[in-house]
Amino acid sequence: MLYRFEIVPYERVGSVYFGYTREQVFEKLGQPTESFFRGRDTQPTDIYREIGLMVSYSEDNGIVDFIECVEPAEPIFQGINLFDPNYKKTIKKLQNSGYIMQQDKVGCESYDLGVGFYMPIDKLEAVCFFRKGYYDEYNAKNGLQKQK
């Protein structure tokens, strides 16, 4: 079974809004299947396996700042399934619509849309969504370049 999530860039993935607290996410989605900590994070990432969502929270204030869609999620933006196995065609559609996509070693991101495609071995593994300013803060903390 696929779970469709309407995407509103920098605002929400389905019914989960950037800026929600963990408790508000629980009210919308229930308890996660499991939780884990990435690297040195002090805030957990909650996994909802049955619907294909992973929700991460800001280290500074504990609000939703990053959401990953994995199978069986179907993130929909303007009628386009962003988790289409033919992700190259999806990325091309977005570029043809005027969105700038920046390629890196493990995928590509659009800072226009607040979306990233994670495909480390030329297979789409996740479509990620982030709040406005997420990568500016991430890069500043890690001594990386500011995103364009």
C-alpha positions in Angstrom: 0.0 0.0 0.0 1.3 3.5 -0.9 0.9 6.5 1.3 0.4 9.8 -0.6 1.7 13.0 1.0 1.0 16.3 -0.5 4.1 18.5 -0.5 4.0 22.3 0.2 7.6 23.4 0.0 9.1 24.7 3.2 5.7 24.3 4.9 4.6 20.7 5.2 4.8 17.0 4.1 1.2 15.7 4.3 -0.1 16.7 7.7 3.3 17.2 9.3 4.4 20.8 9.3 7.9 22.2 9.7 7.9 23.8 13.1 5.8 21.1 14.8 7.0 19.8 18.1 7.5 16.1 18.6 4.3 15.9 20.5 2.4 17.5 17.7 3.8 15.0 15.3 2.7 12.2 17.6 -0.8 13.7 17.6 -0.9 13.5 13.8 0.9 10.2 13.2 0.8 8.4 16.5 3.9 6.8 18.1 6.8 6.0 15.8 7.8 2.5 14.9 11.2 3.3 16.3 13.6 6.2 17.0 17.3 6.7 16.7 20.0 9.4 17.1 22.1 10.4 14.0 25.7 10.9 14.9 26.0 13.4 17.7 22.4 14.6 17.5 20.7 15.2 20.9 17.2 15.1 19.2 15.9 11.8 17.9 14.8 10.9 14.4 11.4 9.1 14.5 10.7 6.4 12.0 7.2 5.6 10.7 8.0 2.5 8.7 4.5 1.6 7.8 4.0 4.9 6.0 7.6 5.6 4.9 8.4 8.7 6.9 11.4 9.7 9.0 11.0 12.9 11.0 14.0 14.8 12.4 13.9 17.6 14.9 16.1 20.7 15.3 18.9 20.5 17.8 18.2 24.1 18.9 14.5 23.9 19.7 13.2 20.4 19.1 10.9 21.3 16.2 10.5 19.4 12.9 13.2 20.6 10.5 13.8 17.6 8.2 11.5 14.9 6.8 12.5 11.9 4.7 10.2 9.9 2.5 11.2 6.3 1.8 9.1 3.4 0.4 6.1 3.1 0.7 5.7 6.9 0.8 4.5 8.8 -2.3 5.4 12.5 -1.9 3.3 14.5 -4.4 4.3 18.0 -5.6 2.1 19.7 -8.2 0.8 16.3 -9.3 4.3 14.8 -9.7 5.3 11.7 -7.6 8.7 12.8 -6.4 9.6 9.2 -5.4 9.2 7.9 -8.9 11.8 5.1 -9.7 12.5 7.1 -12.9 13.9 9.9 -10.7 16.0 11.3 -13.6 12.8 12.1 -15.5 11.2 13.7 -12.3 14.3 15.9 -11.8 14.2 16.9 -15.5 10.5 17.9 -15.1 11.3 20.1 -12.1 14.2 21.7 -14.0 11.9 22.3 -17.0 9.5 24.0 -14.6 12.2 26.4 -13.6 13.5 24.9 -10.4 17.3 24.8 -9.9 18.7 21.4 -9.0 22.2 21.2 -7.5 24.0 17.9 -7.9 26.4 16.5 -5.3 28.1 13.2 -4.5 24.9 11.4 -3.2 22.1 13.1 -5.1 20.8 16.6 -5.7 18.9 19.3 -4.0 16.6 22.2 -4.9 16.8 25.1 -2.5 13.9 26.6 -4.4 11.7 23.7 -3.2 13.3 22.6 0.0 13.8 19.1 -1.4 16.6 16.6 -1.8 16.9 13.4 -3.7 19.2 10.8 -2.0 20.6 8.4 -4.6 24.1 7.3 -3.5 24.3 4.3 -5.9 22.2 5.6 -8.8 19.1 4.3 -7.2 16.6 6.7 -5.5 16.6 5.7 -1.8 14.8 8.7 -0.2 13.3 12.1 -1.0 14.0 14.6 1.7 12.3 17.8 2.7 13.7 20.6 4.8 12.7 23.8 6.4 13.9 27.2 5.1 17.4 27.9 6.4 18.1 24.2 7.3 21.2 23.9 5.1 22.5 27.3 6.0 22.6 26.3 9.6 23.9 22.8 8.9 26.7 24.1 6.8 27.7 26.8 9.3 27.9 24.2 12.1 30.0 21.9 9.9 32.3 24.5 8.3 30.8 24.0 4.8 30.0 26.6 2.1 26.7 28.5 2.1 24.2 27.1 -0.4 23.1 29.2 -3.4 
